[in-house]
Amino acid sequence: MEFNIETPRLSGSDSTLTRILTADPDPNVRGLLNLAFRLEGWHAIPADDGATALAHMRAQRPDLVVTELAMPDIDGLVLLGRMRSEFPDTPVLVLAGEAGARRRVGCLAVGADDYVAKPFNLEEVMLRLKGIRRRNADAPAPPRLVVGDLELDEDSREVNRGGHAVDLTDTEFRLLRYLMRNPRRVLSKSQILHQVWSYDFQGRASIVELYISYLRRKIGHGHAPMIHTVRGVGYVLKPH
C-alpha cells in the first residue's frame, strides 16, 4: 500500500491535549499516523484490532478515533456501530481501502463523522481531523452534567449531591465542571491548570491539590468519595 507521506505543514500545535485512538492492523499505517499526531502535540493511542480499540476507548476515553474498517477480529461496520453505541459523542474518522460510494454511505449511516479512502494523503487526514475536532469543540456543552448522584447545572450554576445542594466558589465550580465533563478519565495537574486557571498560577501544581481537597470535602461530605488520586498521574472523577 502506498501513501503520500509528505510531512504536513502544521499550523502550530494546539495547546489543548488531544487524545487520539489509531485503530489499524497495519503497523506502518499506525506508525505514520501516530508520528504525525505526536508532531501536532496530540497523544496517540495505538490499537491493532477491534477488541483492543474498544478496550482503549473504555479505559482511556479518547477525544478522536481513526479506525480502519478491515479489522482481523470484528467487521468494520459492526465495530463502528459498537463505538457509536457506547461512545456517541466521540468523533470517528474511517480509513478504508474500499472507496465506493456505497461503502462510504454505509459508514456515514452507521455514524462515522468522515471517511478517507486508502491510499491516503497524510495532510488531508490531518486537516479533516482538525475540522472534526474544531466542530466538536464548537458544539455547545450540555447545560446539565450528571455523574452518579452528582449533578451540576451550568445555567443556574447549582450543584447537588444526592439531592442536597452543594455551595461552591466560582473556582471550585469551574474545577468540578471540568472533572464532570471528563468522567472516569484521568486528568493530569497540568491539564487541570490549563483548563481551569489558564496557567494564571505559573503552573503551580499545589493550587490544584488545594482546590481538589476543597472539592473533596464539599461533595464528599456524608457520601462515598468520587474524586480519586491516581498516583504520579493526576485525578479522576467517578461514581462509587
Secondary structure by P-SEA (a helix, b strand, c coil): ccccccccccccccccbbbbbbbcccaaaaaaaaaaaaaacbbbbbbccaaaaaaaaacccccbbbbbcccccccaaaaaaaaaaacccbbbbbbcccccaaaaaaaaaacccccccccccaaaaaaaaaaaaaaaaacccccccccccbbbbccccccccccbbbbbcaaaaaaaaaaaacccccccaaaaaaacccccccccaaaaaaaaaaaaaaccccccccccccccbbbbbbcc
